[in-house]
């Protein structure tokens, strides 16, 4: 099979398609013919050598496609089913992938939209769980318009929380459509938030990593009420929890998201798609920050 990989660290130009043996599913796993695979910031961080030093590396951890082989003990899906989920090892940006955690694709979604889901919804659900977000809470999401931020907004709204979301003025209509009360970030953000909720918020989630943890701590009433997904140094400095998957992943959300999608209460916009052969261009576009919405590689 063909798979996206790199043999040295560097810019997008180090990416190439290589021939690898077809993977085989182990117990509890399924193999899919990949129809779409998500592209995330972690992909280019790995390519730059910022996350680990192993070489060579294949790319991608989330994909959607059609089941073509079952591992031992798998009874919840059949060959030919449409599924999405997380790959067992890096390498979802390929013609074939083995999924260790998966769920049926909601009927309303095509493959690209399904491939945009796993990382965004797992990350968002995990952070909301760590914050204890539930009905009646007021939650601030800093950086609410990206794929993870918008997922957090919608999942928090589905839990019955009131959500205030920060973003540029150009994103405010989009944030309202998700159920959030939008606030412009930048100078004066705290005053604008207190105009909506004079007593502050119950919890705050930092998705943007924009250096505002002190403000979020003040609004939420303490560092124990704030979680960041993007500011590791700030988390250490201010005593805020930095959410990471190795502390426990919210994989249950894969099976639960279908109901929200089918009822029209959840979406992750796909910003742009690329064929697998153009994975380097997908990285260039992603790193530029020019596209709002998820970047997805598609077959064909």
N, C-alpha and C positions, 0 to 999 in steps of 0.2 A: 504494500500500500504506500501511497504518498502521504508525507506528514511534514508539517512546518517544524524547522529545527534551526539551531545555530551551533557552530563549532568554535566560535570565539566571541568574546564580549565586544560590544560596540553599538553603532547606530543601526537603523533598520536595514541597512545594506548587508548586514551579516546574516540575515534570515535567508533560508533556502528551503526548497522542497526536496526531501530525501526519500529514498526507498527503504522501507523497514519491513520486517516480517509482519504478517497479519497477526494481531493480538488475539488471544483466546480468553474467554471469560472463566474465572474461577468460581468456586461455590458462592451462590447468592448474587452473582454478577450477571449482567447481560452485555452482549456486544451489539452495537448498532452500526448501520450504514449512516455515517454522519451527513445530515442534510444542512445543518447550520451549527456554528460554534461561536461562542461569545469571545470578545476581545476585551481585556481588562488592563488597568494601569499596572497591575502586578506583572503582566506579561512583559512590558517594556522595562520594568525595573529588573526583572530577571535577565533580560537580554543585555542590560547595561552592567550586569554583575553586582547589583546592589542588594541582592537577596541571598544568593549562595554562589559558591565558586565551582560548582560541578560543570564539567564539559564532557561531551556535548549535551545539549538539552533539547527536548521536544517541547511544544508549546500548548497551552490551553488546559483548562480544567472543567469547562462546562460545554455541553453540547445537546443537540436534539436530533432525532433521526428515527429510523425504522429498525426494530429489533430483528437481527438475523441469526443470532445464536444465543442459547440459554446456558448459563452455568448450572452446576448441580444444585438441586433443591429449589430452583426458581419455579414458582407456580402462579405468581400474581400477574404475569404478563405472558404473551405468546409471541412466537415469531410472526412478524408482520405488524405488530402493534407500534403505534407512535408514542415515543417516550422522550423525556428530557431529564437531565440530571448532571451529576458530577462524575468525572472520570476517575477510575481507580488509581491511575498515576497520570502525571502530566503527559499530554499527547492528544487532547481532544480536538485540536486543530489538525485534522487528518481525515483520510477517507473512511477509516474505521476507528471506533473507540470502544473501550470497555467501561461501562458505568457501574460503579459500586453503590450509588444511591440514586434512585430514579423514581419517576412517577409518570402516569399517563399525561400526554399533552392535552390540555383543555380543548374541547372541540372548536372553540371560537378562535384559537390561535393557529397561525402558520408556523413553520419550523423556525424562521428567523426570530419571531416574537417569543417562541418558547425557549430558544437558546439564550435570549436576553435575561431570562428569569433567575437561574439558580444562584449565582453569586450575589446578585442584588437582594433577593428576598431572604437568603440565609443570613447575610451580613446584617440587614436591617432588623430581622426578627431576633437575632442574637442580641443586638444592642438594646432593643426594646425590652427583652427579657431581663437583661442585666440591670436596666433602669427600673424595672418593676412597673412598666407602663400598663395601666388598666383603665377601665371606665371611670370617668370623672376627673382624671388627671389633666392638667394643662402642660403640654409638652412643647418645647422649643426645638426645632430642627434647624441647625445652622448649616446652610448649603443644601437646601431642600429640593432643588430643581434637577440635580443629576440622577443617574439611575438608582443609586443606593438611597439618596436623600428622598427622592419621590416615592420609592418603595417604603421607606420608613414612615413618611406622611400617611400613605394609604393604609398601611398596616395598623398604625396608631389610631387613625380614624375608625377603622373596622373594630378596634377594641373599645371604642366609645370615648376616646380621649379628645380633648380640644387641642388642635395643633396650630402653632404659629411657625411659619416657615420663612427663613431669610433667603433672599435671592435678589438679583438685579431687577430693576423695574420691568425689563422686557419679559421676565418670567412670571410676573404676578398673575396674569390671567390664567396661565397654566397651573400655578399653585392653587388658585381658587377652584379650578376644575377638579383638583384632587381632594378638596375639602379643607385646605389650610387657609389660615389668615396670613397673607403675605406682608413682609416687612423688608424694606431695603436695607442691605448691609452697608457697612462703612460708617463714617463719622455720624454720631447721633443715634446709632442703632438701639442702644439701651433705652434712650428716652422714647423712641418710637414703640418699642415693645411695652414699656411701662404705660404708655398711653392706652394700649389695648388691655393690659392686665396690671393695674397699679401695684398689686402685691407680689409681682414677679410670677414665676412659673414653678410647677412642681418638679419637673425634670427637664434636662437639656441634653441634646445629642449633637455633637460636633462632627459633621461629615466633611466639612470644607478644609479644616486645618488652617484657618486663616488668622491664627494668633489671638483669638478672642476668648480663650478659656477663662481669664479673670472675670470678664464681663458675664460669661455664662454661669460661673460659680456664684457671683453676686445675685444674678437673677433667680437662680434655682435655690439659693439658700445654703450652699455648701458644696465642697468637691465631691462628696459621696452621692450627690444627685446629678452628677454630670458624667457622661461617657464620651470619649473621643474615638473616632475611627481613623484619624488622619494626623494627629499631632503627638507623636511619641515623646519628643523632648519636652513639650509643654505639659504632658500628662505627668511625667516624672517631677517636673519643677513645681507643679501646683497640686499634686496629690490626687489627680483625676485618674479614673480607670481607663486604660487603653484596651479597647476590645480586640481580641485576637482569637482566631478559630481554634488554636490549640488548647484553649481553656474550656472547650465544649461547643459544638456547633448545633445550630437550630435546624437540623435536617428535617424535622417533622413538617416544616413549612412547605416542602415540596408537595406533599400529599394534600395539604389544606388549601393551597393557593387556587386550585381549580374552581372551587365554589365562589370565591371572590371575583375571579375572572369572568365566569359565566354569568354572574349577577351584575356585571358592569361596574364593580367597585374596585377593580385593580387593573392597572396597565403599566408596562414599562416600555416607553416609546423607543423604537429602533431608529437611531439617527441616520445610519448609512450602512449599506451592505457591500461586501467585496467578495469576489471569488477567492478560493483558497490560494490560488497562484499569486494573488496580490496582497498577501499578508504583510509585506513590508510597507506597502502604501497605507494599509489600515493602521499600522503602528505610527507612521508619520502623521496621519490625520488625528489619531488619538492623542499623541503627544502635543500637537499644536493647540488642542482645546477648541478648535473651530466648530465642532459639531456637538449640538446638544442631543442627547439620546445615546443609546447603546450602539456600539459598533459590532457588527456580526459578519463572520465569514460564511459564505454559502456555497454549496456544491453546484457544479454545472458551469 
